[in-house]
Amino acid sequence: MKKISPKIVRADFNDLTAVVHYTRAAHTLGLWASERILLDRYFPDKNAQLLEAGCGAGRVAVALWEMGYRHLHAFDFAEELLAQAQSLCIERKVRITLFHVDAIHLAACSILSDIRFDGVLFMFNGLMQIPLRRNRRRALRQLAAVCRPGATFLFTTHDRDSSPTEQALWRLEARRWARGRQDPVLREFGDRYYEEAGIGRTFMHLPDRAEILADLVATGWQHEHDVMRRAVAAESRSVRDFSDDCRFWVAKKFAPSPSHG
Ligand SMILES: C[S@@+](CC[C@H](N)C(=O)[O-])C[C@H]1O[C@@H](n2cnc3c(N)ncnc32)[C@H](O)[C@@H]1O
């Protein structure tokens, strides 16, 4: 049985079922109430240079334009989703620089060579859909590299400890891993690979809070804030149907103080 790889994850996102799912959300759902609140709070400058990683069919990127942000770059590694984002931009007369790249190969992207972003977004758990922690750290490092010191990073993850039920499920999963009885396609404890009607196959790594805090420090980011979505806003039924609760993270690109040389 094949282990989960970036190639498998990308193929799943390019699959028609996933493309229809994310395109529908881009056209009809738009921003979650919680996303809008945090964007207003942490990205007050509409003239900021913003980069959206894992933009999919454009749900967030197009909404950012409609909120008044005017300097937007967005990328995804799934060509079919990116084509949908492109069509939506044309339809809504939105100007966003869209490009195709894998977040773990961002450094090789010539479009970004002259820009230092004021902010980066990786919404709806996209970062956690990169298999292997070393690759997620690589993406975090490369996102930091295209930002100016002090730039703001907003992203989401699940949280294995978010409820007593989750904790109980993960205790059982830990026992499976200890006995070598985990799903053989998985790479690391915390991984899940599952299929849902109308969405298709999904790979997701579910971290605990300590893991993300350590990854931020290791990759040039300073943790600023984190909060579960339910504590930010009560989402509509359609948002809750589209997405489970998650943890929002806000970090700043590390800016060495003069005493650090
Ligand atoms: C859950 S979807 C969210 C899409 C969109 N941001 C939204 O909120 O509707 C995660 C997105 O991240 C993208 N993604 C996952 N891994 C990626 C990677 N390594 N590089 C670039 N994009 C990636 C997927 O193709 C997908 O579009």
PDBQT file of the ligand as one rigid body, heavy atoms in Angstrom, charges set to zero:
ROOT
HETATM    1  C1  LIG A 301      -8.753  22.819   2.369  1.00  0.00    +0.000 C 
HETATM    2  S1  LIG A 301      -8.254  23.528   0.860  1.00  0.00    +0.000 S 
HETATM    3  C2  LIG A 301      -8.632  25.242   1.103  1.00  0.00    +0.000 C 
HETATM    4  C3  LIG A 301      -8.777  26.005  -0.170  1.00  0.00    +0.000 C 
HETATM    5  C4  LIG A 301      -9.118  27.492   0.033  1.00  0.00    +0.000 C 
HETATM    6  N1  LIG A 301      -8.026  28.198   0.699  1.00  0.00    +0.000 N 
HETATM    7  C5  LIG A 301     -10.389  27.615   0.847  1.00  0.00    +0.000 C 
HETATM    8  O1  LIG A 301     -10.289  27.978   2.028  1.00  0.00    +0.000 OA
HETATM    9  O2  LIG A 301     -11.468  27.319   0.319  1.00  0.00    +0.000 OA
HETATM   10  C6  LIG A 301      -6.462  23.534   1.022  1.00  0.00    +0.000 C 
HETATM   11  C7  LIG A 301      -5.778  24.085  -0.201  1.00  0.00    +0.000 C 
HETATM   12  O3  LIG A 301      -4.372  24.024   0.018  1.00  0.00    +0.000 OA
HETATM   13  C8  LIG A 301      -3.749  23.604  -1.185  1.00  0.00    +0.000 C 
HETATM   14  N2  LIG A 301      -2.458  22.988  -0.844  1.00  0.00    +0.000 N 
HETATM   15  C9  LIG A 301      -2.250  21.905  -0.065  1.00  0.00    +0.000 A 
HETATM   16  N3  LIG A 301      -0.927  21.631  -0.025  1.00  0.00    +0.000 NA
HETATM   17  C10 LIG A 301      -0.309  22.568  -0.796  1.00  0.00    +0.000 A 
HETATM   18  C11 LIG A 301       1.044  22.798  -1.140  1.00  0.00    +0.000 A 
HETATM   19  N4  LIG A 301       2.027  21.990  -0.720  1.00  0.00    +0.000 N 
HETATM   20  N5  LIG A 301       1.330  23.848  -1.941  1.00  0.00    +0.000 NA
HETATM   21  C12 LIG A 301       0.338  24.656  -2.395  1.00  0.00    +0.000 A 
HETATM   22  N6  LIG A 301      -0.966  24.473  -2.115  1.00  0.00    +0.000 NA
HETATM   23  C13 LIG A 301      -1.290  23.434  -1.317  1.00  0.00    +0.000 A 
HETATM   24  C14 LIG A 301      -4.741  22.627  -1.797  1.00  0.00    +0.000 C 
HETATM   25  O4  LIG A 301      -4.541  22.412  -3.170  1.00  0.00    +0.000 OA
HETATM   26  C15 LIG A 301      -6.058  23.316  -1.481  1.00  0.00    +0.000 C 
HETATM   27  O5  LIG A 301      -6.430  24.205  -2.480  1.00  0.00    +0.000 OA
ENDROOT
TORSDOF 0
